[in-house]
Amino acid sequence: MNLSPRLAMHLVHHGHDAVHWLTVGEPNAKDDVILQWAADIDRIILTGDLDFGAMLIALDLDRPSVIQLRTDVTLAGQIGDLVANAIDETRLKLDDGAIVTIEPSRVRVRPLQSKQ
């Protein structure tokens, strides 16, 4: 909810299967509801905050993957290509379960490995 639906549209334009939470769930849904939804249908969460990554680590989960934007600007026209490219570059890690952090000058990947 903290990112524009235009970013989802930008990702779709670049060939990604993206939806904005507004089109699938309640705007006031709690993070754990969104996390469970994404895990249940194997979606990746794209967010501008650190809450989802922290929840995955605290709960020792390996799904869903999360992409965290750590940029000052979150406008689709300014960061859409950066996000699309980062998804392309980290696709295999995201498929295996990971937290990907996108910063203006780098992309970091932290694999999620559950101890279960």
C-alpha positions as a Python dict, from the first residue, in 0.01 Angstrom:
ca = {
    (1, 'M'): (0, 0, 0),
    (2, 'N'): (294, 234, 41),
    (3, 'L'): (381, 225, -330),
    (4, 'S'): (182, 358, -623),
    (5, 'P'): (-32, 129, -839),
    (6, 'R'): (159, 286, -1130),
    (7, 'L'): (468, 93, -1025),
    (8, 'A'): (275, -232, -1065),
    (9, 'M'): (159, -117, -1409),
    (10, 'H'): (518, -30, -1500),
    (11, 'L'): (632, -379, -1401),
    (12, 'V'): (353, -537, -1607),
    (13, 'H'): (468, -328, -1904),
    (14, 'H'): (813, -483, -1857),
    (15, 'G'): (670, -836, -1864),
    (16, 'H'): (628, -901, -1492),
    (17, 'D'): (313, -1046, -1336),
    (18, 'A'): (246, -762, -1092),
    (19, 'V'): (-64, -648, -907),
    (20, 'H'): (-117, -374, -653),
    (21, 'W'): (-270, -477, -321),
    (22, 'L'): (-565, -239, -385),
    (23, 'T'): (-682, -472, -662),
    (24, 'V'): (-677, -788, -448),
    (25, 'G'): (-728, -694, -83),
    (26, 'E'): (-852, -446, 173),
    (27, 'P'): (-656, -120, 186),
    (28, 'N'): (-633, -140, 566),
    (29, 'A'): (-519, -504, 578),
    (30, 'K'): (-255, -585, 835),
    (31, 'D'): (92, -686, 719),
    (32, 'D'): (45, -1046, 837),
    (33, 'V'): (-263, -1080, 613),
    (34, 'I'): (-68, -957, 311),
    (35, 'L'): (225, -1181, 400),
    (36, 'Q'): (0, -1487, 425),
    (37, 'W'): (-177, -1404, 98),
    (38, 'A'): (156, -1374, -83),
    (39, 'A'): (286, -1697, 70),
    (40, 'D'): (-32, -1889, -15),
    (41, 'I'): (-19, -1806, -386),
    (42, 'D'): (359, -1771, -423),
    (43, 'R'): (372, -1397, -490),
    (44, 'I'): (657, -1158, -415),
    (45, 'I'): (594, -853, -197),
    (46, 'L'): (735, -522, -318),
    (47, 'T'): (742, -264, -41),
    (48, 'G'): (895, 62, 67),
    (49, 'D'): (937, -38, 430),
    (50, 'L'): (1127, -300, 626),
    (51, 'D'): (835, -463, 811),
    (52, 'F'): (786, -762, 580),
    (53, 'G'): (1152, -858, 574),
    (54, 'A'): (1168, -831, 952),
    (55, 'M'): (857, -1050, 987),
    (56, 'L'): (1003, -1319, 761),
    (57, 'I'): (1322, -1330, 964),
    (58, 'A'): (1146, -1319, 1302),
    (59, 'L'): (909, -1602, 1200),
    (60, 'D'): (1189, -1800, 1029),
    (61, 'L'): (994, -1823, 703),
    (62, 'D'): (1134, -1894, 360),
    (63, 'R'): (833, -1753, 172),
    (64, 'P'): (719, -1517, 36),
    (65, 'S'): (1014, -1333, -110),
    (66, 'V'): (1023, -961, -41),
    (67, 'I'): (1169, -675, -241),
    (68, 'Q'): (1244, -370, -27),
    (69, 'L'): (1288, -31, -190),
    (70, 'R'): (1541, 181, -3),
    (71, 'T'): (1526, 484, -229),
    (72, 'D'): (1425, 843, -162),
    (73, 'V'): (1204, 838, -471),
    (74, 'T'): (937, 574, -530),
    (75, 'L'): (770, 717, -841),
    (76, 'A'): (724, 455, -1111),
    (77, 'G'): (864, 681, -1382),
    (78, 'Q'): (1186, 731, -1188),
    (79, 'I'): (1251, 388, -1036),
    (80, 'G'): (1040, 150, -1243),
    (81, 'D'): (1325, 42, -1466),
    (82, 'L'): (1556, -2, -1165),
    (83, 'V'): (1301, -230, -999),
    (84, 'A'): (1227, -427, -1317),
    (85, 'N'): (1598, -483, -1379),
    (86, 'A'): (1660, -586, -1017),
    (87, 'I'): (1378, -842, -1043),
    (88, 'D'): (1528, -979, -1363),
    (89, 'E'): (1876, -998, -1209),
    (90, 'T'): (1762, -1167, -887),
    (91, 'R'): (1482, -1387, -1027),
    (92, 'L'): (1642, -1720, -931),
    (93, 'K'): (1706, -1603, -574),
    (94, 'L'): (1352, -1467, -548),
    (95, 'D'): (1215, -1800, -672),
    (96, 'D'): (1412, -1978, -397),
    (97, 'G'): (1304, -1732, -125),
    (98, 'A'): (1494, -1410, -58),
    (99, 'I'): (1485, -1056, 66),
    (100, 'V'): (1608, -825, -208),
    (101, 'T'): (1695, -470, -111),
    (102, 'I'): (1709, -216, -392),
    (103, 'E'): (1916, 94, -326),
    (104, 'P'): (2002, 362, -582),
    (105, 'S'): (2356, 230, -632),
    (106, 'R'): (2323, -140, -553),
    (107, 'V'): (2098, -441, -510),
    (108, 'R'): (2150, -670, -211),
    (109, 'V'): (2015, -1024, -177),
    (110, 'R'): (1961, -1215, 145),
    (111, 'P'): (1846, -1576, 93),
    (112, 'L'): (1569, -1698, 321),
    (113, 'Q'): (1651, -2038, 458),
    (114, 'S'): (1403, -2178, 703),
    (115, 'K'): (1533, -2409, 975),
    (116, 'Q'): (1223, -2627, 954),
}
